[in-house]
């Protein structure tokens, strides 16, 4: 995927992951954004070459929870 397309998709995906966080954790959108933006997962998601952008928002939320719980991210085989 070229950089221009990736930059168009990323904000939409981030919005969907933030929505997953808000719904699952019953926190404000601001808190959800801060949680995601402060994560190692977000840093990796920003890089097109990681291919994390093709995972579903739910799968990305699960990885975020894994990072919060264990301090590590173990990527699914399809990533």
C-alpha positions as CSV (number, residue, x, y, z in Angstrom):
1,X,0.0,0.0,0.0
2,X,1.4,3.4,-0.8
3,X,1.9,6.0,1.9
4,X,-1.0,8.2,0.8
5,X,-3.5,5.4,1.0
6,X,-2.1,4.3,4.4
7,X,-2.4,7.9,5.7
8,X,-6.1,7.9,4.6
9,X,-6.9,4.6,6.3
10,X,-5.1,5.1,9.6
11,X,-7.4,7.8,11.1
12,X,-10.5,5.7,10.3
13,X,-8.9,2.6,12.0
14,X,-7.8,4.6,15.0
15,X,-11.4,6.0,15.4
16,X,-12.7,2.4,15.4
17,X,-10.2,1.2,17.9
18,X,-11.0,4.1,20.2
19,X,-14.7,3.2,19.9
20,X,-13.8,-0.4,20.9
21,X,-11.9,1.0,24.0
22,X,-14.8,3.3,25.0
23,X,-17.4,0.5,24.7
24,X,-15.4,-2.2,26.4
25,X,-13.9,-0.1,29.2
26,X,-16.7,2.4,29.8
27,X,-14.3,5.3,29.7
28,X,-14.5,8.7,27.9
29,X,-13.3,9.1,24.4
30,X,-10.5,11.3,25.6
31,X,-9.2,8.7,28.0
32,X,-9.5,6.0,25.3
33,X,-7.4,8.2,22.9
34,X,-4.8,8.8,25.5
35,X,-4.6,5.1,26.3
36,X,-4.2,4.2,22.6
37,X,-1.8,7.0,21.8
38,X,0.4,6.1,24.7
39,X,0.8,2.5,23.8
40,X,3.5,0.6,22.0
41,X,0.8,-0.8,19.8
42,X,0.0,2.6,18.4
43,X,3.6,3.3,17.6
44,X,3.6,0.0,15.6
45,X,0.3,0.8,14.0
46,X,1.7,4.1,12.7
47,X,4.2,2.1,10.6
48,X,2.7,0.7,7.4
49,X,5.3,-2.0,7.2
50,X,4.0,-3.7,10.3
51,X,0.8,-4.5,8.4
52,X,-1.2,-4.1,11.7
53,X,-3.6,-1.8,9.8
54,X,-5.2,-4.9,8.2
55,X,-6.4,-6.3,11.6
56,X,-9.9,-5.6,12.8
57,X,-10.5,-2.9,15.4
58,X,-11.5,-5.7,17.9
59,X,-8.2,-7.6,17.2
60,X,-6.2,-4.4,17.7
61,X,-8.1,-3.7,21.0
62,X,-7.3,-7.3,22.1
63,X,-3.6,-6.6,21.4
64,X,-3.8,-3.4,23.4
65,X,-5.3,-5.2,26.3
66,X,-2.5,-7.8,26.0
67,X,0.1,-5.0,26.1
68,X,-1.6,-3.5,29.2
69,X,-1.8,-6.8,31.0
70,X,1.6,-8.4,30.1
71,X,3.7,-5.5,28.9
72,X,4.2,-7.4,25.6
73,X,2.4,-7.8,22.3
74,X,2.3,-11.2,20.7
75,X,1.1,-10.8,17.2
76,X,-1.4,-13.2,15.7
77,X,-0.1,-15.2,12.8
78,X,-2.1,-13.2,10.2
79,X,-0.3,-10.0,11.2
